[in-house]
């Protein structure tokens, strides 16, 4: 029985860490950096002017979307209850 409790505790800890990762700034910053890198590479490849600056558009869009989802989620949860 004690091993079952240990297994459940370990699983719960993993679930908590997965949830924390999903909302962490490390994850968001990593995705933003990867997005920026790919955008720069793509825009450079197609010979776009000011590709360093233009690559900020999708990156900033992603970051703004992560900020607006929390209030939207709270509103949605409130309406469901």
N, C-alpha and C positions, 0 to 999 in steps of 0.2 A: 504494500500500500504506500509506503514511503517513497518508493521509486516512482509511482504514479504522480504523487504530489510534486516530486522533483521535476518530472517530465513536463507537467503542466506549468510549473514555475518557469522553466527554461523556455517553453513555447511562448508564454505570456511576455517574457522579457524580450524575446526576438520580435514579437508583434509590436511591442512598445518602441523598440529601436527602429523597426521598419517605418512606423508612423512618424517618429521623430526625424528620420532621414527625409521623408517626403516633404516635410515643411521646413527643413533646415536651409540656412543661407549658404552653406557649403554646396549643397545640391544645386540651388538656384544659380549661384555664381559660376559653378562648373558648366551648367547648361548654357548660361549666357556667354561664357568664354568660348565654348565649342560653337555656338551659333555664330558668334562674331567671326571666329576663325574661318568657318565654312563660307560665310557671306563674303568676307574679304577675298578668299580664294576664288569664289565664283565670280565676283565682280571684277577682279583682276583678270581672270581668264577671258571674260567677254569684253575686256578693255573699256570698262566703264570709267567715266571721269570721277575723281574724288572717291575712289572705292573705299578708302579707309574711313571716311566720314559716312558714306552711304551705308556701310555695313552696320552702322549703329542703329539704323531704323528697325530691323527685325529684332535686334538685341534689346533695345529699349522697349519695344513692343512686348516682348516676352516678359521682361521685368515688370512692366506695368500690369500685365495680365495676372502675375502672381500676387500683386498687391490688391487688385480689385476682387479677387476670388473669395477672400475671407469674408468681406462684408456681404457679398452676393450669397455665399453659403449660409451665413447667419440669417439673412432675410428668408432664404428658401426653407431652412429648417423651421423658422418661426411660423411660416405659412403652412407647413405640413402638420404642425402640432395642433 
